[in-house]
C-alpha cells in the first residue's frame, strides 16, 4: 500500500472543522494492512497516525490522525480523518443522467415554528425557524434516513416518521421537539423543489469527471433563477470507518457547490454531509454501492 494523495477533514468535541489538503506516503511492512506511528506536536502533545489498506474490492484506504486533547478542554478539534487513494485502478463511475425537473416547484412561506403538519410528501421542505430565530437556534434531525436538517428548514427525503429537535445554540438544550409523517403521496403543504439527477463519483473520490462536469452545467442552468440550492453529499457503505464516510460525503457536497458557483449560480447554497444514511441501494456489493457515491441537488425557487 502506498498513499500519496487524499482528503483531510477535522472533527472535535465541539463540532466539525474545515477540510484541507493532505499528502502522505506510508508503506506498511511485511504485508500487514495497518501501519502507525506517533509524534509530538508543537504544543508538546503526543499524536498518532494510523493507516489502513484498501479492503476487498476497495481502491482506497483510510488514514486516521489524532492527538491527546489538553487537560480540561471540552471543545475544539481533537483529530483528523483522511481519505487516502490507493494505487490500484479505480472502478468506472456509475452513469450520470441529465438534470431533470421531476416535480413542479412550489413555495410554502409558512414557518412551522411550533408544530409540523401531520402529513407531508417526500422531496419537500418545511421552514421551521424564522430568520431571527435561526440566529440563536439550530435544527437537529433524530431520523436522518428520513429527513435532513438545514439552517432554517427540514428537507423531507424518504417515507417514514421525521422527528426533529430545535436546539439552543448556546446551551445545547432542546427547546422543543416536533414530528411529521412523510409519505410519497402528494400533500398541499411544504415547499417542493426542482430535483436534479445526482452527480456521481468514483470510489473514494470527490473529483468531478467529464460526466459530472457536464451534469454541473445542466444543474447550473436549471438553478439560474433559484433563491436557494441544497446539496446533500452521500457515501457508500463498504467501509466500517464512519469518519471516512462522513468526510467523503462532505467533500463531494463541497466540490459540487464550488463547481456550481464557478458555473455562475448566485443563489444561497447550503451543503449537508449525510455519510451513508440515505442509500439508494443497500446491498453490500460494489455495483450496488456505486450508486450511493453521489451528491443530490435540490433547487428552490
Secondary structure, DSSP 8 states (H G I E B T S, - for coil): -----EEEEEEETTEE---EEE------STT-SEEEEEEE-TTS-EEEEEEE---TT-SEEEEEEEE---TT--SSEEEEEEEEE-SS--------------S--B----B-SS---SEEESSEEEE-S-HHHHTTEEEEES-TTTEEE-SSEEEE-SSEEEEEEEEETTT--EEEEEEEEEESS--SSSBB-EEEEEEE--TT-----HHHHHHHHHHHHHTTT-SEEEEEE---SS-S-HHHHHHHHHHHHHHHHHHHHHTT--SEEEEEE-TTTT-S--SSSHHHHGGGSEEEEEEE-
